[in-house]
Each structure stands twice: as structure tokens, then as C-alpha cells.
Amino acid sequence: MGSVSLKNPLLLNDEAEPGGHVKTPSLLKSSLKWGLKLGMWAIFIAWVALVFLYPGETGKQMVDQIIGATRDSVFGISGSLFLAFSAPILLVAVLAVAHLVVSGEDVFEKKSLKKPGFRLWTFPVLVDGPFGVVSAAELIGIILFVAFVIWAMYAYTLQNLDLLTLFDVPDSDKGRMLLEFTGLRLGMLGLLCMIFLFLPVSRGSLLLRLIDIPFEHATRYHVWLGHLTMVLFTLHGLFYVIAWAMNGTLVKELLEWKRVGIANLPGVISLLAGLFMWVTSLHPVRKDYFELFFYTHQLYVVFVVFLALHVGDFVFSIVAGAIFVFMLDRFLRFCQSRTTVDVLSAKCLPCGTVELVLSKPQSLRYNALSFIFLQVRELSWLQWHPFSVSSSPLDGEHHLAILIKVLGKWTESLRDSILSMSETEQSKVTITASVEGPYGHETPYHLMYENLILVAGGIGISPFLAILSDILHRVNDGKPCLPRRIMVVWAVKKSDELPLLSTIDMESICPFFSDKISVEINVYVTRESEPSLEEGKVHVASNSSCPFSGRSMSPLVGTGNNVWSGLYVIISTVGFIVLMALLRIFYIIPYDVSTWWYLGLLFILCMVASVVIFGGIVIGLWHLWERKVSAKVEDQYNGSIKAESPQSNGTVTDKDSTPNNLESSTIIQYGSRPDFKEIFATTSRKWGNADAGVIVCGPPTLQSSVAKEIRSHNIRRQRHDTIFHFNSHSFDL
């Protein structure tokens, strides 16, 4: 391709060809994409408006009109409420399928070619509060939700007072009645918040891919919504308990399981399951007892099922849409995780880090900011741990690498297993891995900035190795890529972690890369005042490799096939509607089934059956299609995975563990920490009036420090200064 000027980055378009030619999308394709996008936004805004207005008279009238127009259908009132509260999100999911299929690989836009400016989602506003680092866009969302809860409680309080005056209630009973009315309203408000609770944790759902929210960010929103929802449900139950205690019927009411009306005992069971999940998900417990958090969080099945038994089908249909989206995603992840994956290479680095290279099919798509959930069955059949991908998708079509810092019992056992493999006959010791993912941004935003600052703490360097490799591959191959000036700021405790940089050979990826791209690496060794005596010596990593037998990661989840993903969502949704219609026509209506909790149970069973039966058929066909494609690719390339490695046994090449081509661009400072105020000030003077993307991967304290300096710099900046955009990449799940 020849040398590329630092001032003339490649066009940011995924249809750019090596020669620099850019294909402009057809007018029909662009019009269809914009039409689908506008349609989805219109449905989403109308749906959110209905949910937020429902506590008031306007929203209630809108829902009453929908019920009046549709209650005579075969689905009855539950179908009307499903149409109002759940159908819109499923419709958006179906339109998202069409949008992603039309878009295809066209994931880049020329946003970064605009003049420098602030963006709500990359401008940190709160950095030290209980929410962690919060962008301006996230703060707006928090304010809107808080305003919604306050307004809803105000509207519900007025309605409760009106009810007390409407009914001739003795003064002695007014307090108890007001508590019950308030408890009822809090429960409804909790349901309205629960509508949004399950959407962020649908890791591989088309909705998250459509709005391009990475899972590690979406998890934060789930945590916030979970706290709010459980506060409301806890108050809902507490108010009823107090009212029943005042009436002297506490035990009787708690154990009551009504045939028609709200069944109290299932509600008690659901609330207890929710409280267990809530308490163990609090940060101190989750941090120190992750397994306890993980296992008790599986009680969501009990929570959801007994909620349906508690409120019946027509009330449960309010939250059914979001739960159905989660069920679709969960079943897909379950099917993916049943596949065992070949570990092509397992290596123990001297700094206490394990590198695993996993086999993947050529059709699996991911980007350098993706991460996976890994299970090693020899260690535990239940534990799944998230790890950032440390390899670029351009490093090889048939493998994916991750770096694992040895910190706890699970990682220590993994390291010991690898070391034992290197000391014994490999045919007797194996690693059986399973994978969920990859997850992450649909759009690789590290390619959206001409100027990039990567701030890492310890093993947080892992995704940045993938980013550097990805950018160098793209520059060398002439593929679309904006970054031309990159600064890496890496803080480590000890110098034995420095060999991690050698896992990427920049010169072999992009010869003479310094002529095409500026890379500056600043390393801060915080707990050593001077270089160790062993620095510069060759460190031999303990390496083990497993013979490749063709077992690759399943491409069902993550950035997989849009057509098959879409068919899975659409057919499962249609199947659910058909099953509900058949159930009501041939069973519920003829036999006059009216028991609320039983109808709720049937509703849940139809949701599960539609996902397992109809969705299972699609997944089975998808799996067969992938096997056929993989076999064709394998025949075409005649063992392409072995061709990627010069070793005869099909494993990934082991690199030297000493810094080589990075020495000229790496500055190591001992006994000091990064001074981000000075770093951003110096960088701003050097880069001038431009956008600079800052990606941080490390502990919360590191993220807060960087976010604070970015906020301070951007507020005080002059016209000629750089605008820094904060992006975090963490896995505090």
C-alpha cells in the first residue's frame, strides 16, 4: 500500500477498499435504514411515554382505550395489556433484525471527521458518587427516572386519597387502608421499573447491538434499576405487612393463596428470592464473595415464576415482553455454552498471567473491545468468568486469545493445570473449555478517533494489546481506520508484568509502522524505584498446547449471523403468540379457566415452550448450517488453522517474552504514578484543537482519576485545546 501520512487517515467506512476507494451505499439501502431507524425510534418513544404516563390519568385513559378496542379478541384483557406494554419492545426487536440485516458490515460512520466537539455520552459529569463515573447522557437518564418515580408516587398518592373519600371508610381504618393502597401502588410502580430491568442483561440481544451499548455498561444500568425495583417491591411488601399486622391478620394473609385475585404466598416467595439476590449483589458482597453472588442470582427463575403466580397473567403481561427478550438471549447462551472449545495454546507467563488461545470458526465476528465468558470444566462446571479479548480479529481467522491474571482460587487452579500439562504427557491432561460470547460494542469505537489515549492498570492492558494489533493490521492492509496518534499509559505494580507487551509484535504486523502511525507507550512501575537486575533477560514462559480436533466456539451469540439471529427472534415470538392463541381457544375459554395464579403459570409455560420449541428448531438449523459452512471452509483452505502456525502440531507460535520492537517507543518510569493532569495538558498542547478518545481499563480508582482530569480539562479548555472523550472498558460485574 505504501506509506500513509499521519495527517491523512484512511476514510472511516467499512466499505473502503485497499486502494482507498469508497463505495457509497445505494439510495434504496440508505432510505430503508433511515426508515427503519425512524420507525423504531417512534415506537420506542411512544412506548416509554406510555409507561411513564401510566400512573397518571392521561396514561390510564390511553391504556383503557387500548383495552376497550382489543379486549374482545381471543387474548382478552391480558392480550390488551401485552399489546400496550410488551408488544412494542418485541416489535422494536423485530425491526432491529431488519435494520442489522440491511446494514450488514456497514458499521462505520464518518462521525469523527466532524469538527471537535463535546458528546453527552463521553463527557464525565459525576466521578466520585455512588454510581461511579457517570456521563452527561447517563445523568440525564438517572434524573428522568428519579423524576418519574417522584411524579408517579405523587399521582398515586392523590388517587389513594380520592379512594378514601370515595369509600365510606371509618376513621380508625383509614390509616390501614392508606397503607394497603400505597403498597398496591408501590407494587405497580415496581412492575413499571421492572419492564426495563431485564433488557440490559440480555447480553447478546439484538436490542443491545442495535443501540450499541456494551454489556459492561449495560450491567451498570441493570444494577441501578435492580436497586430501584427492589426498593419499591420491598416497600410494597412492607406496607402490606404493617397493614395486616394492624388488622391482626398477618399470618393468615401471608399464607393466603387465592384462586381469584392476588395470591399472597407466591408474592412472599418471590419477594424473598428477590431480597436474596439483592443483598448478595451489593458491591461489598459481590466483590469478596463473587460465587455467592453468582449462585444466588440464579434465583431469578423463582422470582419471575412466583411473580407470575402472584399477580396472574394479565398483570404479568405488563413485564412479559422484557422477560421474553431475556429468555431468548438466555436460551441462546445456554445452547452456545454446551459446545466444548479447543484450547490451541496455554501459556503461563512469569508475571503470573495465563494466556489461552481458543479455536473459533471463521464466521464468528468480534472486535478488539470484545470479551468472553469462560468455563473450564476441569475446574468447575458452574463458574463462568469474564475476560477481555487480547487478540485482534485480524490476527487470525481461526483463533482468539485472552490474558488471565492469576488472582484467586479459580485462576490459580487454571495455572496449576497448565503447568502440570507441561510436565506430563499432554495426551493425559487436557483443558475442556466452554465459551459464551463474544460480547461488546457492535461498533469498534477505538477506530473512531484519529487521536487515541489508552489508560490501563495492570492486566487492563489486555484489550489494548488487541486494539494496537487491530489498528496496525488495518493500517498495513489498507482497511478503514482513523487512529494515527496513539498514546498508551500503563500503570503496573512490578516490572515483572512488562513482558506482557511482548505478546504483540508490532513490527511483524506492520513493518516500519512508525512511518505510518505514531505510537507512544508510557509505563509506570509504581512499587519499584529502579529497574530489576533481571530486566532485559529472556523470560521463558511455561507453554502447553492441545491438539486441534476441530471443536471451535459456537457463533450463536455475540456479533453472530444477523439473519439467523433474526429468524430466532421472529419465529420464537410468533410461536409464543400462536401457542397463547391455541391455549385460549382450546383450553382456557372452553373450560372457563379463571384461576389467576394458574393463568399466570400457563402464561410462563407458553413463553418457555415457544423459546425451547420454536427457537430450538431455529438454533438446530442454524447449527447445521454453520457446520456445513465450516466444513466447506475447512476443505477450501485445507487445514487453515495449521497453516497459521509454523509449528507442525497446529498450535500458535510462541513469541519471545522480551520487549523487542517496542523499545524505541516505550518510556518506563519507576517509583511514580501517572500524573494525568500533566499528561492531558501536555497532550493537549501537542495535538491541538482535535478530538481525542480516552479508553480506560482498570480499577474504579483509576477510572475516577482519569474521568476527573478529563472533566476538569474539558471545562477549562481554550479554543485551541484538545477535547478528550472518556470511555471505560471494565468488567466489574
N, C-alpha and C positions, 0 to 999 in steps of 0.2 A: 504493500500500500504506500510505502514511503513515509517520510517524516510528516507528522501532523503538528501544526503550530499550536502553541498553548493558547493563543488568542482566538483560535478558530475551532472550537469543539465540533464534533460531529453533530448533525441535526438530531434532535430528540424525537425520533419517530421510529417505531418498531418495524416499519416497512422500508427503512433505509437499506440500501444495498451497499456492498463493499466499496463501490466506486463513488459513493456519496449521493447517488440518485435517489430521490424520494418519491414514492408512489402516493399520490393524493387519493384518499378514499372517494368512491363514487358518490354522486349526489344522492342516489337512492339509499345507499348504505348510511350516509350521514343523516339523512332525513328520518330514516327508520330508527336510528339510535336516539336521536333527539326526541322523536315522538314517543318512544318507549320510556325515555327518561322523564319527560314531562308527565306522562300518564302515571308513572309510579309516584312521582312527587305529589301529584294531585290527590291520588288515593291515600298516600301516607299522611299528608297534611289534614285531609278531611277526617281520617281515622283518628289521629291524635287529637284533633279538635273535638270530636265526638266524645272521646274518653275523658278529656279534661273538662268538658262542659256537662258531662252526665250528672254530677252531683247537684247541679242547679236545675231550675225549671226549664230552661231552654233545651239543655241536653236531654232531660227526661221526656219532653214533648217530642223531640226528634226520634228517640227510641220508641216511644209509644206509636208514632206514625209508622215506623218500620214494622212493629208488631201488628198493628192493625191491618197493614197491607199484605202481610205474609203469614199470619197465624193460622189461616185455613189450609195451608199447604200440608203435605204429608208429614213434614218435620215438626209442625206445631210451634209452640212458643219457644222451645229450645232452639229450633231452627232459626227463628227470628232473631234471637239474641246472638246466635252464632253468626248470622249474616251481618249483624251490626258491629260486633266486637272482634270476631275471629277471622271471618272471611276476607276482610281487607288485607291482612298481613299475608295470608296464603295467596291472594291474588297478586300482591307485590312480588312474592317469591316466584310465581309462575312467569310474570313479566320480566323478572330478573334473569330467568333462564333464557328468554328470547334475546334480551339485551346482551348477555355474555356470549351467546352463540353468534349474534351478528357482529359483535366487537371482535371475536376471535382473538388473535395475538396482538391486536392493536391496543396496547395498554399504555402507551406513552402519549403525552400531550406536550405542547410547546409552552407549558406554563413558565418554565424557568427562563425563557427568552424575554419575558416581560421586564419592565423596569423594576429595580429593587423596591420592595415594599413589605409591610407587616402582614402577617396572616394570623387569624384568630386561633387556629389550631396549633400553631408553633410558637406562640408568644406566651411564655410562662407568667402567670399572674400571682398565684399562691405557690409558695415553695416550702413552707415550714409548718403548714397546718395539718389537721388530721387526715386530709385527703391526699397528702403527698404533693408532688408537683402537679399543679392544675393549670391548664392553658386557658386562654380567654374564652374559647369556644366551650370548654368543659365547665367553666364557671357560669357561663350563661345557662347551660343545661341544668346545673345544680340549682341556680336561682329560680328557674322556671318550675322545677319540681317542688322546691320548698314553697313557692308561691301557690302552686296547685294544691298542696296538702293544706296550707293555711286557709285558702279560699274554700276548699271542699268542706273542711270542718266548720267554717263559718256558715256555709249554706246548710249543712246538715243540722247544725245547732238550731238555726231558725226553724227548720222543718220539724225538729223534735219538739220545740216549744209550741208550735202550732198544733201538733198532735195532742199534746197535753191539754190544750184548751178545747180541742175538738171532742175529746172523750171526757165524760164526767168522771174524773179520777179523784178519789178522796185525797185531801192534803197529805195524809200520812203515807200514801202510796206514791206520791209524785216523785219523791227522790229516787225510789227504787225503779219506777217506770222510766225516769230520765236516764238512769244508768243503763237499763236494758236497751233503750232506744239508741243511746250513744254507742254502746257496744256493737249493736247491729250496724250502725253507720261506719264505725271503725273497721268492721269486717269487710264491708263493701269497698271501702277505700283501700284496704289491703289487697283485695282482689284486683282493683284497677291498677295498683302498682305492680302486682304480680304479672299482669299482662306483659310488662316489659322485662321481667326478671329472667326468663329463660332464653330470651333472644341472644344476649351477649355470649352465653356459654355454648351456643351451637357452633363449635369450633370450625367445622368445615362447611357451614351452611352457605348457600348462595347469597343470603342476605348480607352476611358479613363481607363476603367477597365483593358484592355489589357496591356497598358503601365504603369498602376498603378500610375497615377497622381491623388492625392486627389483633390477634387473640389476646396477647398480653395486656393490651389496652382495654379490650372488651371485658376482660376479667375484672378490672378495677370497677367498671360500671356495674357488673353483676354484684360485686361486694357492696358497693354503695346502695344499690337497690335492695339487696338482701337485708341489710341493716334496717332500712326504712320499712320494708314489708314486714319483717319480724317484729319490729316495734309496734306497728299497727295491729298485727294479729295477736301479739301478747296483751296489748291493752284491750283488744276486743274480748279475749277470754277473761281477763282480769275483771273487767266491768261486769260481765255476766256472773262471775263467781261471787263478787261482792253483793250484787243484787239478790242472787239466790240465797246467800248466807243471811242477808237481812230478812228474807222471807221465810227462813228456816227450812228450805227445801234443797240445800246444796247437794247432798249425796244423791238424792232422788233425781235431780236434774242432770248431774254429771253422768249417771249411768243410763239415762233415758235414750232409747233408740226408737224414735217414732217411725211409723210406717208412712204417714203423710205429714210432711213438714220437715223442719231441720232436725236431723238426728244428732243429738249432743255427744254421745260417746265416741263416734268416729271423729268428731271435731276435736275432742280431747286428745285422742291418739295422734291425730295429725299435728296438733299444736305441740305435743311433747316431742314428736320426731323433729319438727322444725326447731324447737328450742335446743335439742341435742346438736343439730347441725350448726345452729347459730353460735352457741357457746364455744364449740370446738373450732370454729372458723375465725374466732377473734385472733388478732395478729400474734400475741404472745404464745397462745396455744399452738397456732398453725406453724410458727417458727420453730418452737422447741419440740413439738410432738406432731410432726407432719403426718405420720402414719395414722395417728388417732383422728386427725382432721380428715384424712382421705377416706378412712373406713366409715366413719360416722356420716360422712357426706353422701354415702350410698343410701342413706335413709330417705333420700328424696323420693324414692319409689313409694315408701309408706306414706310420706307426706302428701303426695299427689293423689294416690288411690283413696286414702281415707278422707281427703278433702272432697273428692267426688261423692263419696258415700255421705258426707256431712251435709252438703248443700243440694244434692240432686243434679240431674242432667241439665236443667235449664239455666241454673246459676253457674254451674261448672262450664257451660258452653261459652261464658264470657272470657275465660282464660284458656280455652281449649286450643285456640289457634297457635299461640306461642308454644304451648306444651307439645303440640303436634310437630312443629318445626324442630324442637329439641329432640323428640323421639326419632324423627327421620335421621337426624345427624347422629344420634347415639347408636342406632342400629347399624348405620353405615360404618361407624368407627369400630363397632363390635365385629362386624364381618371382616374389616381390614386387619384387625389385631389378631385374628385367628391364624393368619399366614405367618409362617416362620421365615426369617430372613437370613441369608448367608452373611457371615462376618468375613469379609475378604482379607482383612488385616486387623490385628490387635497389637498395639504397641504401648509400652509403659515408658514414658519419658522420665528423666531423672528428677524433674521438678515436682513429681507427684501428680502427674497428669496422664490420663489414658487417652489414646487416640484409637477410635474404631472407624473402620471403613466398611460400609454396608453396601450390599448389592441392591441396585434399583433398576427397574425397566426403563428403556429409552423413552417411553411415553409419559413417564412421571415428570411433571413440571414443578419447579420451585424456584425461588430466587435466593440471593445471598443473605437475606434477612429472615429466612425461614427457620423454624425449629421443629423438632420432632419429640414425641413421647416414646421412650424406650423401655421395654421389659426384657429382662434376661431370666429365662425360666429356671436355670440352674440356681439362681439366687432367690427368686420369689415369683410365684405365679400371680400375685396380686399387685405388686408395686410397679407403678409407672412413673418415670421421672422425665422432666422436660430438659432438652439440651439443644443449644444453638448449633446450627449447621456451620461448619468451619471450612467447607469447600464451596467453590463456585459451581453453578450448574454447567459452566463451560469447561470445568476441569476434566470432565469425562461424562459420557452419556450413560454409563452403566454403574456408577458408584457415587456414594455420598459419604462425607466424613464428618465426624463430630469429635470434639475435645471434651473430656470429662475430668474435672478437678476432683481429686480424692479428698473428701472432706468428712464423710460419715461412714456408717457401717456398710451400707449397700455398695458404695464406691470402693471401699477398702476390700470387700469381698470380690468385687469385679477385678481389681488389680491383682489380688492374690490368685485368682483363677487364671489370669493371663500369664502370670509368672510361672505358675505350675505347668501351663501348657508349653512354655519354652523350655522347661526342664525335663519333660516326659515325652512319651511318644504322642504326637498330635492326633493320631488315629483313635486314641483312647480318651482324649479330653476335648470337648467341644463347647462352643457357646451357642445356645439356642436363643436367638433374639426375635422379638416381635416389635413392630413399629406402628404408631399412629401418627398420621400427618403426611407430609409436612404442612405446617400452618404458617401464617404470617401475612404480610401485606400482599394483596393482589398485585399492586404496583410497586416495583422496586424503587422506593423513593431515594435511595442512595445515588441513583443515576440522574436525579432531577436537579442537582446543584452543580454549577461549574466549580464552586469552591466548597470543600468538604473538610470538616474537623471531626475526627473520631476520637472520643474520650473513653478510655477503658480502665477498669480496675481489676487487676488480677486476671482470672480466667475470662473476664469480659472482653478480652482481646479476640476471643474465638470468632464471633461473627465478623469482626473487622478484617480478619485474615481472608474470610470469604469475600468480603467487599473488595479488598485490594486485588485479589485474584480475578474477580469478576470484571473489574474496571480494566485491568491490564489485558485480559483476554479480549475484551471488546475493543480496546484501542489497537491492539495488534491485529485483530481480524477485521477492523473497519466496521464494527457493528455500532448501533446507536448508543451513545454515551456522552454525557455532558462533562463530568468531572475532569478538570485539568490541573487543579491545585489541591493537594491533599495533605493535611497535617494530622498525624497520629500522636495523641498524648496518652501515654500508658503508665499507670502507677502500679508498681509491684512491691511486695514486702522485701523479697530477697532476690539476688541476682540469679539464683538457680532457675528462675522462671524465664530468663531471657532466651533460652533455646527454642521457646515456642515460636519465636519469629522465624526460625529456620524451616518451619513446616510449609512456608511458601517460598518458592524460588522465583523471585521477580524477574531475574534476567532471562531465565529459560522460558518464562511465559511470554515476555515481551522484550526481545533483545533491544538494547540501547533505549530502554524506557525513559531514561532521564532526558532524552531529546524530545520526547512527546508529552511527558506528563511530569509535574513537579510533585515529588513525594518527600515529606519531611517527617521523621519519626523521633519523638522526644520521649525518652524513658526515664522515669523517676524511681530509683530504688530507695524506698523510704526507711528501711531498717538496717541499712549498711552504710557506713561512712566512707568506704573506699572499696575498689574492686577486689574480689576474692582472688586468691592465688591461683584458683583453677580456671579463671576466666580465660577464654581463648583456647582451652584444651578441648579435644574431641570427647563428647559425651556419647557413649554407646547406649542406645535405648534397647530395652528388652522387647523383642519382637516375636510375634507368633502369627501364623497365618492359617486359615482354614481352606481346604479345597473347595473350589466353587462347584456347586451342583445344580445351579440354575434357579435357586429359590430367591426371588427378588421381592422387594417391597411391593405391596399391593397399591395400585394407583387409584383406589376408590375414593380417598379423602384428600383434602388439601386442594392444590391447584390442579385438579384432575380434568377429565374429559367433560366439557360443558354439556355436550349432547346427552351422554348417559346420565350425568348428574341431573339434568333437566327432566329426562324421562322418569327417573326415580321419584322426583318430587311430584311431577304431574300425575303419574299413574297411581302413586300411593294416595294422593289427595282425592282423585276421582274414585278410587277404590273405597275410601272412607265414606264418601257421600253415598255411593251405591250400597254399601253394607248397612248404613244407617237407614236408608230408604227401604231396603228389603226387610230389615228388622222391624220397622214400624208397620209396614204393610202386612207382613205375615205373622207377626207375633204381638207387638205392643198394642196396636189398635184392635185387632180381633179379640184378644183376650183381656182387653181393658186393664193393662198393666199400669198401675198408678202409684206404686210404692216409690217414693222419691229416691231413697238410697239405692234401691235395686236398679232404677233407671240410670242413676249415676254410674253404677258398676257396669251396666251394659254399654254405656257411652264409652267408658275407658276401654272395655274389651274390644269394641269396634275400632278404636284408634290403634290399639296394639295389633289387631288382626290385619288391618289394612296395611300397616307398615311391614309386618312379617310376611304376609302372603303376597300382596301385590308388589310391595317394594322388594321382597325377597326374590321374586321372579325376575325383576329387572336386574338386580345385583347378580343373580346367577348367569343371565345372558351377558351382562357386562363382563363378568369374569371369563366366560368362554371366549368372548370377542377379544379380550386382552391377551389371553393365552394364544389365540390364533395369530394375532398381530406380533406377539413376542416371538413365536416360532418362526414366522416369516422373516422378522428382522435378524434372528439368530442364523437362519440359513443364508440370508443375504450377506451378512458380514463375517460369517464363518468363524464364530468364536471371537467377537469383537472385544469382549472383556479381557481375554488373554492377550489380545493384541495391544491393549492399553498399557500393559506392563512388560518390561523386558525380561521379567523372571518367567521361568518355564512353568511354574505351578499356578499361575493365574492370579497372583497376589499383587498388591500395589507396591510400587517401588519405595524402598526406604531411603529417605534423604539424609544428608549429613545433618548432625544436630548442632552445628556451629554456625553462627551468623557468617554469611559469605557476601552475597551481593547487596546486603542491606547496610554494610558497614559505612559506606560512603554517605548514606542519607540518615544515619541513626546517631543521635546525641544522647549519651547516658549520663545522668546526674545522680550522685549518691548522697544520701542523708538529707534529702529535701523532698517536699511535696509540690505538686503543680500549683503555681500562683496564677489562677485563672484570670484574675483582674489584669495582670501584666500580659498574659498570653493573648487575651482578646484585644487589649489595647494595641499591642504590637502587631497583631494580625490585621487589625482594622487599618492601621497606618500603611501596612504593606499592600493590602488588597483593595483599599479604597472603597468607593461607593458601589457595593455589589451585595448580592445575597450570598450567604454562607450557611450551609446546612451543618448543624452540630448534632451528632448522634452519640448518645451516652449509653454505655453498657457497664453497669457496676452496681455497687451497693446504694441504698437510698441516700446515704450521706453524700456520696459523690454526685448523684443526680441533683440533689438540692443545692450543692455548692455551685455546680455549673449553671443551673437554672437561675440562681440568684444573680450571678455575674452577668448572664445574658440579659436578664430583665433590667438590671442597673445600666448596662451599656446601651441597650436599645432606647431606654427612656432619655438618657443624657446625650445621645449621639448627635453629631453635627451632620450637615448635608453630605459631606464627603466621606463619612464613616460607613463601615460595613454594617449590614443588618444581619444579625445572627438568628437562626431559626432552630428552636430546641426540639429535638426528637429523642425519645427514650426507647431503649431496647432492653427490657429486663424480664425476669421470669419469677417474680415474687408471687407465686400462685397460692 
